[in-house]
Amino acid sequence: MKEEKEKLKVVLDTNIYVSSVFWLGKPHQIVELAIDGKIQVFTSPQILEELERVLKRDFVEEHDFIESQIALILEYSKVVRPLNTIKAVQEDPDDNKIVECAVTAQADYIITGDPHLLNLKEFHRTKIVKAAEFLSPV
């Protein structure tokens, strides 16, 4: 019997999670692919902490709502704990947590809307793309 083709491994930036929560655009489509098991999403405690901060600070969401969103992410994601500090993003060092997660997970893609990450284009064989680019057929 043939082995199932390995799923693409992706890391979603915090802005992708936020967009997927509030709008039905391309980031939401990517999360649906993850929920349907068509891609494998990796995240880290640092990414989840940032998401919690952003939902609290910028969207003034209630604790229960934030907890339910994190719980959903944990259902379709695998949490990795980056061991190495990476300094790939000079303009915004806070973005390095996304790169650290991707390197630890050996991800195929980082999906983001962040220009600092997008400027890298690729890091250690991980392509860095916008949601629309990830979804567009090759």
N, C-alpha and C positions, 0 to 999 in steps of 0.2 A: 504494500500500500504506500502511495506517495505521501511524503510529509507535507503538512500544510505550509504554504509560503509564510515565511517570517513576517510579522507585522512591522510596519515602520515605527521606529521609536522616536517620540517627539517630547520636547519640553515646551510648555506653554508659558509665556511671560504673563506677569500679573495683569497687564492691560488686556490680554486676550480673555482671561477669566472674567474680568470686570465687564467687558463688552458682551460676553456670552450670557451673563446674568441679566443684563438690562435690555439687550437688543437682539433681534433675530437675524443678525447679519452673518457674515462669513465666520467670525469667531464662534458663534453659536453652532454653526454647521460642523465645525471642527470638533467641538465638545460632543455633538451628537455622534460623530464617527467614533469617538472614544467610548461613549456609552454603549454603542452597538458592537464594540469589540473589534472595530476595523483598523484601529491604530492603537499603539500602546503609549500612554502618557506617563511621563515621569515628573515628579515634583520633589520638593525638599521642604523641610520645616521652615527654612528661611523664606521661601516663596509663599508658603501658606501664611506665615506671620505677616508678611508684607500685604497680602490680600486682605487679611483681617483688618490691618491698620487703615488701608485705603477705603474699605467699605464703611468703616466707622467714621473716619475723618472727612472723606469727600462726599459720601452719600448718606451719612448720618443714619445708617441702618441699625436696627435693633440687634441685640446680642443673639436672640433665637434665630433670626434670619441669617446672620453671618454663620452661626454654627451649622445650620442646615446646608448652606452652600459648601462649607468646608467638608461636611460629611458626604455630600454628593461627590465632590472631587475625590475624596478618599475611596469611594466605591469604584471609580474607573481609573484610578492612578496608582502607580507604585511609588512609594516614598523612598528616596535615596538620601543618604547622609554624606555630602561631599567631605572628603578628607583633606583635599588640597585647596589652598587659597590661590586663585588665579587673578592676575591683574591685566586682563585683556582690554577692558574698557576704561581708557584714561579719562574721558570726558565726564563720565558718571560712574564712579567706582561701585556704587550700589547695584548697578546692573551686572556686576561680576557674579552674583549669586546664581543668575540664570545660566551663565557659561559653566560655572562650577557644577551645577546640577547636570547639564548636558554631557560634560566630560565624564562624570561619574557614571552616568547611565549609558554612556557610549551611544548617545542619541544620533539619529540621522538628521533631525531638524530641530531648530529652535524656531518657534513661530511667535512673532512679535510685531508690534507697531512702533517700537521704540527706535528712533533714528540712530542712537548711539550703538545699539546692537546691530541694526541693519547695515551700518557702515562697515562692520567687520566682514560681512558677506559669508564668511566661513571661518570655523575655528576647529582645528583638529578633526577634520573630515565631517564636522557637523555643519550643514548648510543653515544659514540664518535668513529667513524669508518672512514676508507679510502673509497674512491669512489667505488673501486672494491668490497669491502666487502658489501657496501650498495646494490650494484647491483646484487650480487650473490644470487641465489635462496637458500632458507632455507632448 
